Amino acid sequence: MSTQYEEVRIVSNNAYLIPWFFVIYEQYKGDGFGIHTCADQHLRAKRLGALCKEYDVLLLQEVWGGGSSPLTWDLERTHSFLQR
């Protein structure tokens, strides 16, 4: 008897889609760190969504805040979501 296996592709990534209020806090604080690391949330989310389309199972951390929408727009059609 022959056994056939199907390949399952898995990706794990920290999306770092930090909410906007943390960016504002960093601007207020004055160290500039949040301004530079969080400024491209929507672009990062869109690119991460394109990457994730290639995988069957996605394990993503820090998918929160208003910047996460571009990540889920296309994936909603092809993947199910479990959020914790």
Secondary structure, DSSP 8 states (H G I E B T S, - for coil): ---------EEEEEEEE--HHHHHHHHHHT--HHHHHHTTHHHHHHHHHHHHTT-SEEEEEEE-SGGGHHHHHHHTTT------
